[in-house]
Amino acid sequence: MLVGQDGVATWSQLRAAGLQRHDLDRMLRRREIVRVHRRVYVDHTGPLTWSQRAWAAVLHAGPAALCLESAESDPDPDAVIHVAVDRTRRVSGAPDVRIHRMVGLQELVRWTTSPPRLRVEPNVLERVDRAGSESEVIRLLSDAVGSRRTTAPRLRAQLVARARMNRRAWVAAVLDDLEGGACSVLEQGFWNLVERPHGLPTPRRQAPRRGDGGVEYRDASYDDLGVVVELDGQLGHAGWQGAGRDADRDLDARVEGDESVRIRWAQVFDRPCRTAGRLARLFRRHGWAGEVQACGPDCTAGEAA
């Protein structure tokens, strides 16, 4: 038992293994075991590993499972442990443990993992539901699909099964884009966050051109300036942060003389003002006589330009 749970056990488990109350008291006096939470113990006196903290949290709230950031493959070792229990239960908190009550927990958990944790799809959507911004939503979904931990169809099926979901229609649209390679959400973000609020020129959208493979469509063609902006919604193996850094380098290189730029999710939803400023600089290089506008008091487009 202690081996399977990384040296952590409840009083009920110890009693089922044959210990009596006087055995527990003796082991506590001798420091052979140490109390972690109420009725939860560990078999050493040193600092707890993350795994031991996670086991202690799950056993304290049991039946329970790791959730949110704590259910990911690389959790912050110093962060609080997030634990899910069924909505019908009332569980008292504990130091460094945060309890979350969820509907239908039994069907959402992989109980055979060590410790038990939410399955990938419900956990991703639980984090998406709690996300503070659309940028965070896109990062969570694109990272989950790009890392191949799940797929857009699986996430969509879980989305349908959820009774409540913030931004449900918008989340479904992002999943459609991630699955089909379209960029409708990215295009809307480019227009509404980059182009229009900063007074950039209006391009010809989905401009056709004949290429080697037949007719191709450019997302935004600034014909009088000789500039083309392509909105790239494809996912790379480098993940959200890596793809964003690559896109920034591509954009900076184009600013120095190229006529075509590629814009990705991170540039539109994480740093639209910087992107607008860099595009304004590129447009001026090709003859645009306008000036980038500030979208608000904290806008950095002018600095980037």
C-alpha positions as CSV (number, residue, x, y, z in Angstrom):
1,M,0.0,0.0,0.0
2,L,2.7,2.5,1.1
3,V,4.8,1.6,-2.0
4,G,1.8,2.0,-4.4
5,Q,0.9,5.4,-2.9
6,D,4.5,6.7,-2.6
7,G,4.6,6.2,1.2
8,V,1.3,7.9,1.9
9,A,-1.7,6.2,3.5
10,T,-4.9,7.0,5.4
11,W,-5.7,5.8,8.9
12,S,-8.4,3.6,7.4
13,Q,-5.9,2.0,5.1
14,L,-3.4,1.4,8.0
15,R,-6.1,-0.1,10.2
16,A,-7.2,-2.4,7.3
17,A,-3.6,-3.5,7.1
18,G,-3.7,-4.6,10.8
19,L,-2.5,-1.6,12.7
20,Q,-4.2,-0.7,16.0
21,R,-4.5,2.7,17.5
22,H,-1.7,2.1,19.9
23,D,0.5,1.1,17.0
24,L,-0.2,4.3,15.2
25,D,0.5,6.4,18.4
26,R,3.8,4.5,18.9
27,M,4.9,5.1,15.3
28,L,4.0,8.8,15.5
29,R,6.1,9.1,18.7
30,R,9.1,7.4,17.1
31,R,8.7,9.6,14.0
32,E,8.3,6.4,11.9
33,I,5.3,8.1,10.2
34,V,4.3,11.7,10.2
35,R,0.8,13.3,9.9
36,V,0.3,15.2,6.7
37,H,-3.5,16.0,6.8
38,R,-6.2,14.8,9.1
39,R,-6.0,11.0,9.1
40,V,-3.4,11.0,6.4
41,Y,0.2,10.0,7.1
42,V,3.6,9.6,5.3
43,D,6.4,7.2,6.2
44,H,9.3,9.7,6.6
45,T,10.1,13.0,8.3
46,G,11.7,14.9,5.4
47,P,10.2,17.3,2.9
48,L,7.4,15.8,0.7
49,T,7.9,15.2,-3.0
50,W,5.2,16.5,-5.4
51,S,3.9,13.0,-5.8
52,Q,3.5,12.6,-2.0
53,R,1.8,15.9,-1.7
54,A,-0.6,14.9,-4.5
55,W,-1.3,11.5,-2.9
56,A,-1.9,13.1,0.4
57,A,-4.3,15.6,-1.1
58,V,-6.3,12.9,-3.0
59,L,-6.5,10.6,0.0
60,H,-7.5,13.5,2.3
61,A,-10.5,14.3,0.0
62,G,-11.1,10.8,-1.3
63,P,-12.8,9.6,-3.3
64,A,-11.1,12.4,-5.3
65,A,-8.8,13.0,-8.3
66,L,-6.2,15.5,-9.3
67,C,-7.5,18.2,-11.6
68,L,-6.7,21.4,-13.5
69,E,-2.9,22.2,-13.4
70,S,-2.3,19.4,-11.0
71,A,-3.5,16.8,-13.5
72,E,-1.1,17.9,-16.2
73,S,2.1,16.0,-17.0
74,D,4.4,18.8,-15.8
75,P,2.7,20.5,-12.8
76,D,4.5,23.2,-10.8
77,P,6.1,21.4,-7.9
78,D,5.6,24.3,-5.5
79,A,2.0,25.1,-6.4
80,V,-1.1,24.1,-4.5
81,I,-2.6,20.8,-5.3
82,H,-6.0,21.0,-7.1
83,V,-8.3,18.1,-6.3
84,A,-11.8,17.3,-7.7
85,V,-14.6,15.7,-5.7
86,D,-18.2,15.0,-6.7
87,R,-20.5,18.0,-6.5
88,T,-22.7,16.1,-4.0
89,R,-20.0,15.9,-1.4
90,R,-18.8,18.4,1.2
91,V,-15.0,18.2,1.9
92,S,-13.0,20.3,4.3
93,G,-9.9,22.0,2.9
94,A,-6.3,21.4,4.0
95,P,-3.1,23.4,3.7
96,D,-1.9,23.7,0.1
97,V,-4.9,21.8,-1.1
98,R,-7.7,23.4,-3.2
99,I,-11.0,21.4,-3.5
100,H,-13.2,21.7,-6.6
101,R,-16.7,20.2,-6.7
102,M,-17.6,18.8,-10.1
103,V,-20.8,17.2,-11.6
104,G,-20.5,13.5,-12.5
105,L,-17.0,13.1,-11.3
106,Q,-17.0,9.3,-11.5
107,E,-17.1,9.3,-15.3
108,L,-14.5,12.0,-15.7
109,V,-11.6,10.4,-13.9
110,R,-9.0,7.8,-14.8
111,W,-9.1,6.0,-11.5
112,T,-6.2,3.6,-12.5
113,T,-3.6,6.3,-12.6
114,S,-1.3,7.0,-9.7
115,P,-2.7,9.2,-8.2
116,P,-6.2,9.3,-9.9
117,R,-6.7,12.3,-12.1
118,L,-9.2,13.8,-14.5
119,R,-9.1,12.4,-18.0
120,V,-7.4,14.7,-20.6
121,E,-10.5,16.0,-22.3
122,P,-12.6,17.0,-19.3
123,N,-9.5,18.5,-17.6
124,V,-8.7,20.6,-20.6
125,L,-12.2,21.9,-20.9
126,E,-12.4,22.5,-17.1
127,R,-9.3,24.8,-17.5
128,V,-10.8,26.4,-20.6
129,D,-14.0,27.1,-18.7
130,R,-12.0,28.9,-16.0
131,A,-9.7,30.8,-18.4
132,G,-9.6,34.5,-18.0
133,S,-9.1,35.4,-21.6
134,E,-9.7,34.2,-25.2
135,S,-5.9,34.1,-25.6
136,E,-5.7,31.6,-22.7
137,V,-8.5,29.5,-24.2
138,I,-6.7,29.2,-27.6
139,R,-3.4,28.4,-25.8
140,L,-5.0,25.6,-23.8
141,L,-6.8,24.1,-26.8
142,S,-3.9,24.4,-29.2
143,D,-1.4,23.0,-26.7
144,A,-3.6,20.0,-26.0
145,V,-4.1,19.2,-29.6
146,G,-0.6,20.1,-30.8
147,S,1.0,17.9,-28.1
148,R,-1.2,15.0,-29.3
149,R,-2.6,14.3,-25.9
150,T,-6.0,14.5,-27.4
151,T,-7.8,15.5,-30.6
152,A,-10.3,18.2,-31.6
153,P,-13.1,15.6,-32.1
154,R,-12.6,14.2,-28.6
155,L,-12.7,17.7,-27.1
156,R,-15.8,18.5,-29.1
157,A,-17.5,15.4,-27.8
158,Q,-16.7,16.3,-24.3
159,L,-17.9,19.9,-24.9
160,V,-21.3,18.6,-26.1
161,A,-21.5,16.4,-22.9
162,R,-20.9,19.4,-20.6
163,A,-24.0,20.9,-19.1
164,R,-22.4,24.4,-18.7
165,M,-19.5,26.0,-20.5
166,N,-18.3,29.6,-20.8
167,R,-17.9,30.8,-24.4
168,R,-19.4,27.5,-25.7
169,A,-20.0,28.6,-29.3
170,W,-16.6,30.3,-29.5
171,V,-14.8,27.3,-28.1
172,A,-16.5,25.1,-30.6
173,A,-15.4,27.5,-33.4
174,V,-11.8,27.3,-32.3
175,L,-12.0,23.5,-32.2
176,D,-13.4,23.6,-35.8
177,D,-10.4,25.7,-36.9
178,L,-7.9,23.4,-35.2
179,E,-9.4,20.3,-36.8
180,G,-10.0,21.6,-40.3
181,G,-7.1,24.0,-40.8
182,A,-9.3,27.0,-41.3
183,C,-8.6,30.3,-39.7
184,S,-12.0,31.9,-39.2
185,V,-11.4,32.6,-35.5
186,L,-7.9,33.9,-36.2
187,E,-9.2,36.1,-39.1
188,Q,-11.8,37.6,-36.8
189,G,-9.2,38.3,-34.2
190,F,-6.9,39.9,-36.7
191,W,-9.6,42.3,-37.9
192,N,-11.0,43.1,-34.5
193,L,-7.8,43.2,-32.4
194,V,-5.0,44.2,-34.8
195,E,-6.3,45.9,-38.0
196,R,-9.3,48.0,-37.1
197,P,-8.5,49.3,-33.6
198,H,-5.1,50.5,-34.8
199,G,-6.2,52.2,-38.0
200,L,-4.3,50.0,-40.3
201,P,-5.3,50.0,-44.0
202,T,-8.0,47.7,-45.2
203,P,-6.8,44.8,-47.4
204,R,-8.5,42.8,-50.0
205,R,-9.6,39.6,-48.2
206,Q,-9.2,36.1,-49.6
207,A,-7.7,37.5,-52.7
208,P,-7.3,34.8,-55.4
209,R,-4.1,34.1,-57.2
210,R,-3.0,31.3,-59.5
211,G,-0.2,29.1,-58.1
212,D,1.5,25.9,-59.0
213,G,-1.4,23.9,-57.4
214,G,-4.2,26.0,-59.0
215,V,-6.1,28.9,-57.5
216,E,-4.9,30.0,-54.1
217,Y,-6.4,32.6,-51.7
218,R,-4.4,35.1,-49.8
219,D,-5.9,36.1,-46.5
220,A,-5.2,39.8,-46.7
221,S,-3.7,41.4,-49.8
222,Y,-2.6,45.1,-49.7
223,D,-2.4,45.4,-53.4
224,D,-1.3,49.1,-53.6
225,L,1.5,48.4,-51.1
226,G,2.7,45.1,-52.5
227,V,2.2,43.4,-49.1
228,V,0.5,40.1,-48.3
229,V,-0.5,39.0,-44.8
230,E,-1.1,35.2,-44.3
231,L,-3.0,34.1,-41.2
232,D,-1.5,30.8,-40.2
233,G,-3.7,28.8,-37.9
234,Q,-1.8,25.6,-38.3
235,L,-0.2,24.0,-35.2
236,G,3.5,23.2,-35.0
237,H,5.2,20.5,-32.9
238,A,7.0,23.3,-31.0
239,G,3.8,24.2,-29.2
240,W,2.2,27.5,-28.5
241,Q,5.2,29.4,-27.2
242,G,7.6,28.1,-29.8
243,A,5.3,28.8,-32.6
244,G,4.8,32.3,-31.3
245,R,8.5,33.0,-31.1
246,D,9.0,31.6,-34.6
247,A,6.3,33.9,-35.9
248,D,7.8,36.9,-34.3
249,R,11.2,36.2,-35.9
250,D,9.5,35.7,-39.3
251,L,7.7,39.0,-38.9
252,D,10.8,40.9,-37.9
253,A,12.7,39.5,-40.9
254,R,9.9,40.6,-43.3
255,V,10.0,44.1,-41.8
256,E,13.6,44.3,-43.0
257,G,12.6,44.0,-46.6
258,D,10.3,41.0,-47.5
259,E,6.9,41.6,-48.9
260,S,5.0,38.7,-47.2
261,V,4.4,38.1,-43.5
262,R,2.8,35.2,-41.7
263,I,0.7,35.9,-38.6
264,R,-0.2,33.3,-36.0
265,W,-2.4,32.9,-33.0
266,A,0.0,34.2,-30.4
267,Q,0.7,37.4,-32.3
268,V,-3.0,38.2,-32.7
269,F,-4.4,37.2,-29.3
270,D,-1.3,37.7,-27.0
271,R,0.3,40.8,-28.4
272,P,-2.0,42.5,-31.0
273,C,-0.6,46.0,-30.3
274,R,3.0,45.0,-31.0
275,T,1.8,43.2,-34.1
276,A,-0.1,46.2,-35.4
277,G,3.0,48.4,-34.8
278,R,5.3,46.1,-36.7
279,L,2.8,45.9,-39.6
280,A,2.5,49.7,-39.7
281,R,6.3,49.9,-40.0
282,L,6.2,47.4,-42.8
283,F,3.3,49.2,-44.6
284,R,5.2,52.6,-44.4
285,R,8.2,51.0,-45.9
286,H,6.0,50.1,-48.9
287,G,4.4,53.5,-49.2
288,W,1.6,53.8,-46.7
289,A,1.2,57.4,-45.6
290,G,-0.9,56.7,-42.5
291,E,-0.1,56.5,-38.8
292,V,-0.8,53.6,-36.4
293,Q,-3.5,54.6,-33.8
294,A,-3.5,53.7,-30.1
295,C,-6.4,51.3,-29.2
296,G,-6.3,52.4,-25.6
297,P,-4.2,54.1,-22.9
298,D,-1.9,51.1,-22.6
299,C,-1.5,50.4,-26.3
300,T,2.1,49.8,-27.4
301,A,1.6,49.9,-31.1
302,G,3.3,53.3,-31.4
303,E,6.4,52.0,-29.7
304,A,6.5,48.9,-31.9
305,A,6.1,51.0,-35.0
